[in-house]
Amino acid sequence: MSGHSKWHNIQAKKGKADAKRGKVFTKIGKEIVIAVKNGGPSPETNNKLRDVVAKAKASNMPQDTIMRSIKKASGDMNNVNYDEIVYEGYGPEGIAVIVNVLTDNKNRSAGNVRHAFTKHGGNLGATGCVSFMFQEKGEIVIEKNDELDEDELMMMALDAGAEDFVAEDEVYVVTTAPESFGEVREALEKNGLEFLEAEVKMVPDTYTSIGEETATKFQKMLDELEDDDDVQDVYHNAEFPEGWEE
């Protein structure tokens, strides 16, 4: 089946992201706090927490670290208040960008995000200026190996309720509706599958090809945003040049 993931292209800096694993764990810890606060500390009864735990596992967060984060969140529920804010704007060459923030200081976050945009040739826009170009989708990424049969995996995913299945160079990408994500993920987990990525995210309807000069400039903007402790996720519709590295 055809799809629009371009997972490896969009994850061109996966190695760099892996090098920042501690920061990734901190960001996931904040998502655990929000999930526990809204639905309680039990993954069995809290669907959102169950999804965040799956994301944590896909990011190689150790099980004991996950459990400590849930326990800490349970004790801190009345002490920690994060505002969830979504910023939208344009990177260099009009790249559409969505930035999700969890913050205890709105002014700090707004200033930092705006600075990252303007410093690297972009500009922050009004709410809704680019979000119409994206759809919220569940995305599960599975690394290819000799033990996985592509046809069997595709049927397994589709039977579980997935919308799409794409075979890329090194990975399989399963796409779901947001409301079906947990059910599909759990069905695949029960069949012993492990994930490189498993989360609900904003997926662009189409991608914009960019040249090497723009790619270098835009990657610096992404790095600055992703280094910000308040920034949880950054979504965009840029397609980096084939084989490009910073």
Secondary structure, 3 states (H helix, E strand, C coil): CCCCCCHHHHCCCHHHHHHCHHHHHHHHHHHHHHHHHHHCCCCCCCHHHHHHHHHHHHCCCCHHHHHHHHHHHHHCCCCCCCEEEEEEEECHHHCEEEEEEEECCHHHHHHHHHHHHHHCCCEECCCCCCHHHEEEEEEEEEECCCCCCHHHHHHHHHHHCCCEEEECCCEEEEEECHHHHHHHHHHHHHCCCCCCEEEEEEEECCCEECCHHHHHHHHHHHHHHHHCCCEEEEEECEECCCCCCC
